[in-house]
Structure formats: C-alpha cells, structure tokens
Amino acid sequence: MKRNAIRKLPGVLAALFATGTLTAAAQGWEPTKSVEFVVPAGTGGGADQMARLIQGIVTKHNLMKQPMVVVNKGGGAGAEGFMDMKGSKGDPHKIIITLSNLFTTPLAQGTPFSWKDLTPVKMMALDQFVFWVNSAAPYKTAKEYTDAAKAAGPGKFKMGGTGAKQEDQIITVAVEKITGAKFTYIPYKGGGEVATQLVGKHVDSTVNNPIEAVEQWRAGNLRPLCVFDDKPMIYKTKVTATMAWSDIPTCKSQGMDVDYQMLRGIFMAPGVSKEQTGYYVGVLKKVMDTQEWKDFMEKGAFSQTTMQGDEYTAWVAKEEKRHEGLMAEAGFLAKK
C-alpha cells in the first residue's frame, strides 16, 4: 500500500504544479498584496523619477504579480518617509528609495532615525551633480562664474538647490570654501523645481542632478559648467547639437576639488526576512536588465555602480561617516 502511494507521489506533485498549487512555495516568498514604494522626497526629482521608472518597468514586463504603488512622503526633508518605514517593522510590502537624505536628514534635524533602522536591499546607481547656469549667462567655465560671484560680493549671486542642509547645500558650501565666493542659497522642494527656477532666472546657478536638468539643457535653456566627479562622465551620445555628457569637464579640472555622488538605493523595513529581501533583489535585477533601465541610465548620466548584501551594507556605513564629516565641516549638524 505504501509502495503504491510513493509511486503515485511524483504524478500528484506534477498535477499540483500544473494547477499552480505549489508554485508560490517552489518560488519562495512573494508579495500577497500591493507593494508601497516610498519616495522620501517631492515629485519630479531624481528619486521620484527613478521610483516611477522602476514601477513602470515592473508593470510593463509583469515582474511582480502584485501592483507596485509609488507614494511620495517627503515631509521634513524625507523624515516623513523614513519614520514611516522605521515604524513598519516586519512589513515586507513596503520598500523605499533613498538618496543622501538617508544620512543628512537625521544629522541635520536630530530625527530619531538611522539607516540601521532599515534593511539594505540593493544599490541601483550613484547619481552625479552638475554645476549649471542659465544659457543666457555669459559664463562658460565654473571659474568664470565663481570669480564673478566673488567679485560681486557676499550673497549677490543666488544658488538654488533641493532642501536645506542636504546634498545641494553641502556642495554649495564646499564650492564657497574653495573659491571664496559666497552665495545666497535658496532651497526648493525638488530637483524639477530647482531646474525650472534656473530657467526662469530666479536663481543664478544650481548643482542639480543630470536627470533633473537634462530636458532644459536639451532645449537650450541651461548650460553645464562642470561635473563634481574626479573623472568625466562616460556617455558620448550628443544631448545637444554640440555636447554629450562626456564633454562636460570635471570641476576639479577647473580648480574646484569637490567630488560628490549621491546614493540611489533601495531599502526595506526593519525585521524582514532574507527570503523577502532576496525577492526584491531578484525583481530589481530584472529591472536593471531591461533596455528601459539602460536608456534611463544614459539619459540621466548615472554612474552604474551597483551593490547588494554585505558589500552594500558596508558602503552605506562608510558613507554615513563621510557625511557626518561633511556636515560637521559645513556647520550643519543638529545641536545635541
């Protein structure tokens, strides 16, 4: 009797797989309801654009059985989103895309949050920063611009950026210390708004991410002066009639030794399992294999650095220390 039952088992299993009864178990954990994709920033900026691209790719290519819903929670320089994730312990149906406010927001505001309150999933890329002016301005190099700002006197030239005491203002302070120029820094809610303000000449310059200003550059409204990296960007396809991303010189080559790239990474809530984390690692790997993702990387001139697991966790810990030093030097640390 037992031998007959054992002989029949393979056929029973095959039937169960065919009907889908054992599919979920065989594949491991999967979401059982909609996945909330938190953006700790406003709409139109780099993080928002990347999150919505990922959502679109997942939907188009049926990479998840459950829907993914992007939700912006940018209040308090992203503190709203981070605290929401911190309070969602063990919830595998939430993921968050992070930028450097992962470090700057708690350091500047004293928000009771740390990246250690999240579960690292995957670094998607590193984002560049470009020094931009309005194309109607006479300045062709960063030195010409900062020399003019210095000659005009403190606060006469306006620098627009996303948020206060965040990445854009950290870079601005670094530029001021090296060049002797002193800007009036004007914070906006997101990179899209920052680019619009520069097109409208409400500010004189910005240090926006490429993806946040590329359309205005292509339209001839903005001019890039330099990129804050130790080497030029790799993308050689022309964005305008005369220039590709690779044609933008480094700021270091123009006498400004400032190097800054920003994290574009995915985290989950605390207390989730390795199996649940692994599920999203797999989905994101499929996202990055698509042509849409590759096109987005070139459009936004991203550094295609990607990590996961222990390597990613170690990188985040090191980057937190670096930001603590940068924030201290700029005088942006919250008083204890």
Summary of the structure (lengths in Angstrom):
residues: 336
radius of gyration: 22.9
end to end distance: 74.7
largest distance: 96.4
contacts: 1126
relative contact order: 0.17
helix: 45%
strand: 18%
